[in-house]
Amino acid sequence: MIAVKYDEGRLMQVLVAPIVSEKATMIAEKHNSVTFKVLQDATKHEIKAAVELMFKVEVKGISVVNTKGKAKRFGKSNGRRDNIRKAYVTLKPGQELNLGGEGA
C-alpha cells in the first residue's frame, strides 16, 4: 500500500468531536472502537490518518455512517437539524484510546 501524505492542518479539522452516548459506550466496550463526529467531506483514509496522528494509536478499520437531520418545528416556523457524519474507528488489539481524561 502506498503511504499518502495529508495536510496536517486538514487532519486536525477532520475530527469534529467524540460522540459519548450509551450506544457509543457499548460499542467501545464490546468492539474496542471509538465514535467520532467528522466533517461531511472526510474520507476513511483521512479519518484514519487523523486518529493515528492525534492519539498515537493504530487503527484496524473504520465504518462511516451518514445520518440525515430531522425536520423540526419551532412554533410556526419549520427548521431542520444538521446532517451528521459519524465514524466508528476500530482499534487494533492492545490499543486503547482514553477520551474521558481520567488517569495518565
Sequence and secondary structure as in RCSB ss.txt:
>XXXX:A:sequence
MIAVKYDEGRLMQVLVAPIVSEKATMIAEKHNSVTFKVLQDATKHEIKAAVELMFKVEVKGISVVNTKGKAKRFG
KSNGRRDNIRKAYVTLKPGQELNLGGEGA
>XXXX:A:secstr
       HHHHHHHEEEE  SHHHHHHHHHHSEEEEEE TT  HHHHHHHHHHHH   EEEEEEEEE   EEEET
TEEEE   EEEEEEEE TT     S    
